[in-house]
Amino acid sequence: MSSRSRRRRPSGPRRRRAAPAAASRAPADQTAAPPISPIDPALAARRVAVRNPRGRAVRPAPGERALTDLAEQTEVGEILLHSLTRAQLMLAVRIFAVFGFFLLGLPALFATHPGLADYRIFGLPLPWIILGGAVYPLLVLLGVLYVRQAERNERDFVEFIERS
């Protein structure tokens, strides 16, 4: 049995259609005038698709399914959150590695080149100035870079969710 042959039929009593009264009273020699349409003929010539309102369900908006997965903490939502967390963790590890390289590299530089300790700026040895003062601008710079990249990761995550 095909799906067309199993159409739903109204369950109430059937109504009979009344015959148009004007058509039964009109004399046979008069020709009926064509109906006047309020629609522009050029507009009426375009094709129109008519769909069954009981047909397929409305497709969810883009990103709605992914948002549902995140809200309901499904396996897919867990994978999405894990990917964002992993991206943020990798960013933190990279920033920490850069900072560690400079912070641990400076004492190694001063240990291998003891002549740098003899330089004095404003009466202070060069290692003190670099380790005591130049590290903080580096920290601020790395902090700004981290925030920008973390926001970019979150923006990319939101765009991915909205597209899927």
C-alpha positions in Angstrom: 0.0 0.0 0.0 1.5 3.3 -1.0 1.5 6.4 1.3 -0.9 8.2 -1.0 -3.5 5.5 -0.7 -3.5 5.7 3.1 -4.6 9.3 3.2 -6.5 10.4 6.3 -10.2 11.0 5.8 -12.3 13.2 7.9 -14.0 11.2 10.6 -17.2 13.3 10.9 -20.4 13.2 8.7 -19.8 14.1 5.1 -21.2 17.4 3.9 -22.7 17.7 0.5 -21.6 20.5 -1.7 -24.4 22.8 -2.7 -24.8 23.5 -6.4 -24.2 27.2 -7.2 -27.5 28.9 -7.5 -26.5 31.4 -10.1 -25.3 28.7 -12.5 -28.6 26.8 -12.4 -30.7 29.9 -13.0 -28.6 31.4 -15.8 -30.1 31.1 -19.3 -28.2 28.8 -21.7 -27.7 31.5 -24.4 -25.7 33.9 -22.2 -22.0 33.2 -22.0 -20.3 33.6 -18.7 -17.8 36.4 -18.4 -14.3 35.3 -17.4 -13.7 36.0 -13.8 -11.8 39.1 -13.0 -8.7 38.4 -10.9 -7.3 41.0 -8.5 -3.9 39.5 -9.1 -1.6 41.0 -11.7 -1.4 38.5 -14.7 2.4 38.7 -14.7 2.5 37.8 -11.1 0.0 35.0 -11.5 2.1 33.5 -14.3 4.9 32.6 -11.8 4.9 29.2 -10.3 3.9 28.7 -6.7 4.8 25.7 -4.6 2.0 24.5 -2.4 3.0 22.3 0.5 1.1 20.1 2.9 1.3 21.7 6.3 1.2 18.2 7.8 4.2 17.2 5.8 7.8 17.2 7.0 8.6 19.0 10.2 10.3 22.4 10.0 14.1 22.1 9.9 15.8 23.4 13.0 17.7 26.7 12.7 21.4 26.4 12.1 23.2 25.7 15.3 20.1 24.7 17.2 21.0 21.0 17.3 24.5 21.7 18.5 23.1 24.1 21.2 20.7 21.4 22.2 23.6 18.9 22.4 25.5 21.3 24.6 22.6 22.1 26.9 21.6 18.5 27.3 25.2 17.4 27.8 25.0 14.6 25.2 28.0 12.8 24.0 28.3 15.2 21.0 28.1 18.2 23.4 30.8 16.7 25.6 33.1 16.3 22.5 32.4 19.9 21.5 33.2 21.2 25.0 36.3 19.0 25.2 37.6 20.5 21.9 37.2 24.0 23.2 38.8 23.1 26.5 41.7 21.4 24.7 42.3 24.5 22.5 42.3 26.7 25.5 44.7 24.4 27.3 47.1 24.2 24.4 47.1 28.0 24.2 48.0 28.3 27.9 50.8 25.7 27.5 52.3 27.7 24.6 52.1 31.0 26.5 53.7 29.4 29.5 56.4 27.8 27.4 57.3 31.2 25.9 57.4 32.9 29.4 59.4 30.0 30.8 61.9 30.2 28.0 62.6 33.8 28.7 62.4 33.6 32.5 64.7 30.6 32.7 66.8 31.6 29.7 67.9 34.9 31.3 69.6 33.3 34.3 71.2 30.8 32.0 72.5 33.7 29.8 73.9 35.5 32.8 75.5 32.3 34.1 77.2 31.6 30.8 78.3 35.2 30.2 79.5 36.6 33.6 80.7 39.8 32.0 77.1 41.0 31.7 76.8 41.3 35.4 79.5 44.1 35.3 77.3 46.4 33.3 75.5 48.9 35.5 72.5 51.1 34.6 71.5 53.8 37.1 73.9 52.1 39.5 72.1 48.7 39.4 73.6 45.6 37.8 72.0 44.7 34.4 70.7 41.2 35.6 68.7 42.9 38.4 67.2 45.4 36.0 66.2 42.8 33.5 64.9 40.2 36.0 63.3 42.8 38.3 61.9 45.2 35.7 61.8 43.9 32.2 60.0 40.7 33.1 56.7 42.5 34.0 56.2 44.1 30.6 56.8 40.7 29.1 54.1 39.3 31.5 51.6 42.0 30.4 52.4 41.4 26.7 51.9 37.6 27.1 48.7 38.2 29.1 47.3 40.4 26.3 48.2 37.8 23.7 46.6 35.1 25.7 43.3 37.0 26.1 43.1 37.8 22.4 43.8 34.2 21.4 41.4 32.8 24.0 38.6 35.1 22.7 39.4 34.1 19.2 39.1 30.4 20.2 35.7 31.1 21.8 34.5 33.1 18.8 35.5 30.3 16.4 33.7 27.8 18.7 30.5 29.9 18.6 30.7 30.3 14.8 31.2 26.5 14.5 28.1 25.9 16.7 26.0 28.4 14.7 27.0 26.8 11.4 26.3 23.2 12.5 
